[in-house]
Amino acid sequence: MATLLARAAAKLVTTALVLHAIGAYAIGARGQTPVLALPTLNECQTGSHPQLSEKWRAVFLLAPFSNTQLVLANIVYDGSLQAMRASLYGLRHGTVDLFIQGNSTYALASRGAEIVACEHLGDTGWRPLPQDWLSAQSQCAGSGPLAETNVDWWKTPLEPKPSSYWIWYKTSDQTPFRLVFPFPNERLSVLGEFAMSHQVSFEKAGNVDLSALMQACKPTRSAMSEPKAQSPRERINAMSLTAGRASDAIERLWPEVSACPSTPLPHWPQRVALTGLMTPFDFNEVPYQTEVLYDWTIPAQRSRIYFPPHSSSSVQDALMLESGGYNVTYYREHTPTCRGVLPGAIRPDWAERAPCNCEAMIAANTPLTPYGATRVLSCPLASPRAAWAWYTLDDRPMTFAVTSLRGDEGSGLFAVLDYRDWAPGAAGVARSAFDRPASCGLPPVGAAALRQQEAPAPRQCSTCHAGSEPR
């Protein structure tokens, strides 16, 4: 369940109206009490940067920036040799096996455990991952759980400003539990090629030794052959176009992942209340407490974020009604503002209407699925953007993420919304919670109002929302 607020920028309207369909990005009017207790972030567990061991191996689930395919990455790191191997397996199609040593990148071909070819790609800009994945300018925004895993929330600035990427480190062992990037970059080599990475497993491994790979690739390097034109990024992008699937490797690395069940896609209840934390892309912002109230019997949806005490704004609502919606901002020192730039309330069957696709099923009782077996959905947005939504089999939302593009920086877009409490039925929510403030004036005029914006919403917005186009 997620709705992206327009944030008072015409450029943002396009993305806001596209992301609208699934979630929550808004803030509550002063004096109004949340229906559920809002999640909070505590002081960071430590002010020092997490340091990874000199040798380790890890498996990550990687989500791309576009609606292609999920990828499982098996990463083996040997800091003593400044070397790293990243074996990538598409959950639908293809594999890419890369070896990075110093400033050189190689593409490997294997037959079983034997390396039969090592192709020199030259200096691709990739480097073995460092032991510290942060920078001197990184800041810890707070400490709190993702689902039921306690993590510290670290943000790191990127160029162009005010871009940033986020890493959530487990407080138990200080390993990276999740990463989110706004656009592809070389800062963390293979992980920087994907919008979102989730840790499947991570272990110190003193017995890691990549010297055999160095020897296998040494003749290629010494021959000083011309690097191939195809970059690691191009090879990763081409994975989904190749035939075959590395089923045995995927099963060995992560037996809990499987093909999607034939059950229907998630369907919202007629009434629901939920809370979460919305993490923005911009470095100069912090995660926001979020509340969403939904009542399809009206129909209406109110997404609300709560600004921190130092902000000039107190709350902001994305109020979506039957005929259209409003971006309402409440200020601490002057009257609220209201813009009729949003579509109407999301339809309960939005996932099917979008249409979203189920990309993978993760079994229950893993660190990523504490609330039961979970489906990972990809949902179309204005290409090449994508949305990634995690829902349990009983339709409880866990995470909604939206990919970004260069040029989005400074627009107030959100990276990921992590849901906390979920209350189907929404007992105690009065219809007045969805009342249109007097400052909003006349109701919006649906599709006509949207067409007047500088960046009108794509047509798929109308398939998921009331008030955008005729049903």
N, C-alpha and C positions, 0 to 999 in steps of 0.2 A: 504494500500500500504506500504510494509515494506521490507527492505533488510538489513540483518545483515552483517556487514563487518568482514572480517577474522581476523583483528588485528594482523597479522604477527606471529601468534602462530599456530603450526600445530594442536594442540589440539583443537583450536578454529575453525579450518576449518570445522569439522563435523557440529558443531552447526551453523556456519555461512552459510554453504551451505544449511542447512535445513531451517533456518529462512529467508534466502535470499528471499524466494518466495513472501514475502508480504511487504517489507518495505524499510527502509532507515536508513543506518548507514554509514556516510561518511563525508569527509571534503573538502572544496573547494580549488583548486589550487590558490596560491597567485596571486593577480592582477585580479582575475575574480569576477565580480559583480553578486550577486544573481539575479535571474529573479524576484522574489517576495521579499518583505521586510521580513527579518527573525524575528521570535519571540524572545523576550528578557525577561530576568528575572530582576526585580528591586530589590533594597535592601529590606530585610525582614521587614515586618510591625512591628515586635517586636522581641527583642532578648530573651525574656523570654519564658519558656515553656507554652503552653496552658494547662490549668487546667480544667478538667471536673467537673461538679457539683457532689454533694454527692449522688444524686438520679437522675436517668435518664432512659429513654427507647429509643431504637433505632432499626431500621430495616436496614440490610445490604444485598446486593447481593454479594454472595461469589463465586469465580471461583477457582476450584481445581488446583492442580499441574499437573494433567493428564487429558486426554479426557474422563471424566466420566460425571458429570452433574453439572449444576449450582444449588446453594442452597440459599434459603432465610432464613436469621437468624433474629429472634425476640429476642433481648437482653434486659433484665430488670436488672438494677443495683441498689443495696441498700448498699451504703458505710457505713451506720450506723451499719449494721450487718455484714459487710465484706462478703456479699453474692451477688450472681448473678445467674440468670436463662438464659439459652441460648436454645431456641427452634428452631430447624433446620428443614426446609421443602425442600425436593428435588423437583426441578421443574419437574422432570420426575417421581421419585418414592421415597417413604420412608420418615420417620421422625425420629429424635432423639431429645429427650428432656432431658437436663442436668441441674443440680443444683449444684453450687459450693459454699461452705461455709467454710471459713478458708482454711484448707489444705485438705478438704474432697470433693470428687466428688460423685454425685448421678445420677442415671438414673431414670427418672420419667415415669410413665405410667398413663394416664389420661382417664377419661370417661366424656366428656364434660369439664366443669370447675373443676371437682372433681379429686383429686389425689388419684388413687386407689393402687399405688405401688411406693415404693421408694427403689431402689436398690443401696446399698453402694458399690462404686467402689474403695474406699480407697484413698490414696494419689497418684493421677495420675500425679502430677507435675503441674497441672493446679491450678491457683489461680484466685480469682475475679479480673477483670481488675482494675488497679490503676486509680487514677484521673489524673496522669501524665503518658502518654504512651511513653515518651521519656526517655533517660538516661542522666547521667551527661556528656557523651561524644557526645551527639547529636549535630548536626549543622544544621542551616537553610541555605539552598543553594541559596535562593532567593524567590521572590514573583512574581506571574504572574498567568494568568488564565489557568484553565483546561476547555476547551470549553468556556463557558461564566461565569464560577464561579471563582472568585478571591480566590487564595489559597497561603499559604506559604508552601514551599517545604522543609521538614525536613528529614534528613537521620540520622540513628542510627547504630553504628557499632555492628557487631555480631561476634562471634567465629564460624569458623576459619577466621582470618583476610585475606583479607580486606573486608569480607562480610558486607552487611548492609541491613537494611530494610528502606522503605520510607513511610512517612505519609504526606499527603497533607491536611492541616488544612484550613478550610474556614476562610477568614479574617473577615467576617461579625460577626461570633459568636464563632470562635475558636473551632469548632467541627471537628472531623476527617471526611473528605470528601472521601478520598480514602487511601488504604493501599496496599503495595506490599511487599511480602516476597520472599527471594531467595530459601528457603527450609522450610519444617515444623519445628516448634520449639515452645517451651512453653512460650516464652517471653510475649505474649499477649493471652494466653490460646486459646479459640476457633478461634479467628481471625488468629492466627499463624498457624493454620492447613490448611489455604488456601493461594493460590498464590496472589490473588487480591480480595480486598473487596471495594465495592462502597456503600456509604451512600445513602439509600433511604429516611430515615427520622431520625431525632434526636431531642429529646425534654427533657428539664428538667422536672422532674416529682416529685414534693414534696410529692405526695400521694403514691409513691411506698412503699410497705411494704411486705417484703418477710418472715415475722415472721411465717406466717401460714405454708409455706413450711418447715421452720426449724422445726416446731413442727411435721409436717407429717413425716419428715425423722429422727427425734430424736430417736424413738424406734429402727430403723435400726442401727443407730450409737451406741446406748447404748448396743445393743446385741453383738457388736464387732464381727459381722459375717466376715468370710473370704472374702476379696475383690474378685470380679469376675475377671477372667483372661482377658476378653475382655476390652481393653482400649477405651477411647473416640475416639481416632484416628481410631481404628478398627471398631467401631460402625459407624463412619461417612463414612468410606470407604465402609461399607456394605450397606449403604442406597440405592444405585442404584440397588442392587440385590433384594430388597424387593418389594412386590406387593403393589399396592395402591398409591394414591397421595392425599395429604391434600389440595384439591382444595379450600374448603371453607376458610381455614386459609390463604392460599396464596391470594385469592381474597380479604379477609378482610384487610390483611396487605399491599397489593400493587395491587390495582385494575388496575394499568397501565400496568402490565406485562401480556402477553398472549402467546398463542402458535404462532409458526412462520407462516407467510403467505405462500401461494403456489407460490409466485413470484420467478423468477430465482435468483440464488445467484449473488453477485456483479460481475460486468464486467468492466474492465478498459476501458476508452476511448482510441482511438488510440494515442492521444497525451495528455499529462497532465503535469502540474508543481504543486508542492506542497511544503509546509514547515512544520516544526514541531520542537518539542524538544524531544531529545532522552535521557532518564534517565538511567544511568548505575547501575549495581548491586554493584560494588566495591565502598567502602567508600571513597577511595582516588581519586575518579573522581567526576565530576559535570555534570549536564544536558548540552547536546550539541545542539547548533543550527544545524538544519538539512534541507537540500534541496534535493528534488528528481525531476529529469527530465526524462520523458519517451516518447519514440516515437517508436511505433510498426511498422511504415512504414519502418524503417531502417533495422532491429529492434535494439533498444539500450535503455539502462537505465543507468542513472548516479545518484548515491546516494552520498551525500556529507555532511560531518559534519565539523564544524568550531571549531578548538581548541581555548581555552582561550589564552590571550596574553603571559602568563608565560610559556606556553608549548613549548618544543623544536620543535614540529611539528606545522605547520601552518594550513594545511588542509589534508583531507584524502578522497579519492574517492573509491567507489565500482563501477567500470565501467564494465557493462555487455553488451556484443555485441552479434552478431548472433552466432559466433562459440565458445564463452566462455568469461570469464571475468577476470578482474584484480583488485587487491588491490593496489592502488597507494597512497603513503604517501609523502607529500611535507614537507620539513624541512626548518627551518628559516636560518640555517647556512651551509647546504650542499645540494647536489643534491638529487632529489627524488628517491625513491625506488619503484619497481614495481614487483608484484608477480602474475603470472597467475593461481590463485587458486580458482576462482569463476566460477559459471556456466554462461550461456548466459542470455539474457534479459528474464524477466518474461513474460509469455504468458497472454494475456488479460483475458482469462477465467480460470486463475489459481485457483480460489476458487472452481469451479466445478471440475477441474482436480485433486485437492489435495487428496481426496475431503474433503472440509469443510462441517460442518453440522450447520444448524441454531438451536440454543438452546433456544432462547427466543426472543420475540418482546416487545419493550418498547414503549409506546405511546409517541406522540410528546408533547413538552412543559413541560417536567419535567426538573429539574436541570441536569439530566444525558443526556437529549435529546433536547438540545436547537435548533438543526438544523432539527428537524423533527423526525418522527417515526424511530426507530433504531433497527436493528437486531444484536444480539450477536452470533458470529460464533466461533465454536471450529474447529481448523485445526490440522491435524496430523503432528507430527514431529518424530524424533527418540525417540521411547518409552524409558522411561516414560514421556519425555517432551511433552509439549502441547503449542499451540499458541491460543490466544484469540483475536479476531478481532471484532471491532464495526463498522458497516456501516449503514448509513441511507438508507431508501428505494430507494432514488434516487442515490445510490452508492457512496455517499461521505464518505470517510474514517474518522473515529474519533480517534480510538485507536488501536494499535497493541501491544500485550504483549506476551512475551515468558517466559515460566517457566524455572527455573534453577535447578541444582542439587548440592549437596555437592561435592566439588572437582572442581567446576567451578570458585571458587573465584580466583581473580587475572588474569582472562582471558580476561577482558575487555568486557564481555557480557553485552548486554543492557537488562533492565528490562521491559521498556515500551516506546513506541514511541507515543507521542500525536501530532496529526496533527493540524495545525492551518489554513493556507490558502490553498485553493484547486482551481486550475484554469484549468478545462478541455479545451482542444484546445491548451494550451501552446503557445499562440501567442507571437511572438518575439524570440522564442528559435531557435537559428541557429543550423544547423546540425553539425557545428564545435564543439559544446559543447560536442559531443560524440566522438571526435577524440581521437585515442589512442596515448598517449604521446610517444615520441621517446625513452624514457628510458625503455619502455615495450618490446622492441625488437620484436621477432617473435610473431605472434598470438598464443594464447593457443590452445591446440589440443583437446578441449572438454573433453569427458569422459576419454580418455587416460591420460590426465593431472591430472584429479581428482583421478584416480586410483593410481597414483604415490604418493599421499599424505599419510602421516602416518595414518591419520584418514579419509579415503575416505567418500564422501557424500553418504547417503542412496539413494536407487534407486528412492524413490518417488521424489527426487530432479528433475529427468529427466522429470517427468510428467508436471511440472510447468514451466520449463525453456527451452529456446532454447540452442542448443550447448552441452547438457549433454549426450543425447542419440539420436538415430534416432527417428523421429517423429512417 
